[in-house]
Amino acid sequence: MNAIYKIMIDTVESPQHPIIYFRKCRKCKTAKGADRQHDRMVNEAVEAWRPFSQQIRRYTVSRVPVDVLTPVGRA
């Protein structure tokens, strides 16, 4: 089973049209592990977008259900 994270980045130039991408990781077995994994996803996103930090207003990292990525008609 996998955990899917949705990463949204709001920029100064276009706050109504955020940059959205998804990351897939192995699902953690404990709540503490899930918290650590979420923190790691946040830190990796911030580090990856550091060259553009002057143009970024907000990062949003959230865990989403797998169906968000599954196309309609497929399971």
C-alpha positions in Angstrom: 0.0 0.0 0.0 1.2 3.5 -0.7 0.6 7.0 0.7 0.0 9.8 -1.7 1.0 13.4 -0.9 -0.3 16.4 -2.7 2.0 19.4 -2.8 0.6 22.8 -3.7 2.8 25.8 -4.1 1.2 29.3 -4.2 3.3 31.9 -6.0 3.3 35.6 -5.7 2.6 36.2 -9.4 -0.4 33.8 -9.7 -2.0 33.0 -6.3 -5.2 31.7 -8.0 -3.2 29.1 -10.0 -1.0 27.1 -7.7 1.6 24.6 -8.9 0.3 21.1 -7.9 2.2 17.8 -8.0 2.0 14.5 -6.2 4.5 12.2 -4.5 4.1 8.6 -3.7 5.7 6.9 -0.7 5.3 3.6 1.1 2.6 3.7 3.7 3.9 3.9 7.3 2.8 1.4 9.9 2.7 3.8 12.9 1.3 7.3 13.4 4.7 8.5 14.5 6.2 7.1 11.3 3.5 8.9 9.3 4.3 12.2 11.1 8.0 11.8 10.3 7.2 11.0 6.7 5.0 14.1 6.4 7.7 16.2 7.9 10.2 14.7 5.4 7.9 15.5 2.5 7.6 19.1 3.6 11.3 19.5 4.0 12.0 17.9 0.6 9.5 20.2 -1.1 11.0 23.3 0.6 14.5 22.3 -0.3 13.6 21.5 -3.9 12.0 24.9 -4.4 14.6 26.9 -2.5 16.0 28.6 -5.6 12.5 30.1 -6.2 11.8 31.0 -2.5 11.5 34.7 -3.3 8.5 34.0 -5.6 6.7 31.5 -3.3 4.1 32.6 -0.9 2.9 29.3 0.6 3.6 25.6 0.5 0.8 23.1 1.3 1.6 19.5 1.8 -1.4 17.1 2.5 -2.0 13.4 2.4 -4.7 12.4 -0.1 -6.5 9.2 -0.8 -5.2 7.0 -3.7 -8.5 7.5 -5.7 -7.3 11.1 -6.4 -4.8 9.7 -8.8 -6.8 6.8 -10.2 -8.4 7.7 -13.5 -12.2 7.3 -13.8 -13.1 3.8 -15.0 -9.9 2.2 -13.6 -9.4 0.6 -10.3 
